[in-house]
Amino acid sequence: MGVKALVGESFAEIFFGNCVAMGIPCVTANPIDVQTLQTWIAGNPQEAIALDLNAMQVRFGDQSITVSMNEGARNMFVSGTWDACGQLVAQADRIQATAIKLPYLAWSR
């Protein structure tokens, strides 16, 4: 479907966390702005919509709306550190080296 971000009035915490884990930013906007965006999408279903996490805006057609996201999640997307599993895999050697030094993991050697 090409979904790269979600805009809504709110998101459940578990849903939001799962989206972050998959690299899908979820931003919130006030109900009037969400309705404006939904109406525009209904009339322009093939047009692109841009999410700018630096400016915290969604741009569509000649309009834009202000959106919100908690600062921690926003920073993870802006810095590219949202992929916790990818970070762990990339540091596998360092993790193994640390695990070997931990006395409470000695039983697994």
N, C-alpha and C positions, 0 to 999 in steps of 0.2 A: 504494500500500500504506500510505501515511501514515507511513512510517518517518521519525522526526525525530531519533533518536539510536540508538547501538548500545552494547550492554553485552556484554563478553566477557572471557575470561581473558587474551587478548593480541591484538594486531593487528600485521600486517606493516607495516613503515615506509611503503612505497609506498601500501598500502591506506589507512592512517591519513591520510597526506598528501592523497590524493585525496578522502577524506571531508571533511576540513577545508576543502578548496577548494570543496566543494559545500555547506558549512554544516551538515554532519552530525557532531556530536560523538561520539567513540568513547571510552568509559570502560572501565576494567578493574576487575575485582573478583576476590576469591579464588575458587577452584573450588567450594567449598561454597556460597558466596553465589550464584554463578552458577547452580548446580543448584537452589537454593531458588527463585530467580527463574523459572527454566525450568519447574519444577513448578507454581508459582503460575500462570504464563501458560497452561499446558496446561489447568488447571482453570478459568481465568477469561479466555478469549481475547478477550472484548469489553470488558474493563475497562481503564481508563486506567492508565498508568504515568508517574510524574513523575520527571524528572531535575533535580536542583538542583545547578548547578555552583558556586554559592556555598558551600553546605554539603557538597558532594561526596557526595551521597546519591541513591539511587534509592528512591522510595517506591511501594509497590504494596499495595493492600488496607490492612491495619493493620500492615504491616511496612515495614522499610527496610533497605538495605544500604549500606555505605560503599564508594565507588568512587574510582578514581584516574585522573588525566590529567596529562600533563606540564604544568608551570606556564605555559609559553609559549603552548601551544594553549588552555589554560583561559582565560588572560587575553584572548586574541583573541576567544573566544566571549562572555565576560562583558562586554567592552568594545564588542563589535560590529564588530571590525576584522578578522574572519576572511576577508572578501571582498576579496582582493588585486586581482582584476581590476576589481571595482567601484570600489575606491579609485583605481586608475589612470585609469579612465574619468572619474571625478569630478574628477580633477586634470589633465585633458588640456591645458588652456591653460597651466598651469604647467610641464608636461613639455615642451611645444613651445617655450616661452620659454627653458627651460634648454638644450634641444637646439640651438637656434639659436646659443647662445653657445659651444658646444663645438667646438674647432678640428678635432677628428678627425671631425666630422660635416659639415664644410664641403663635401665632395665631393657630398653628397646634396642640396644646395640648388639 
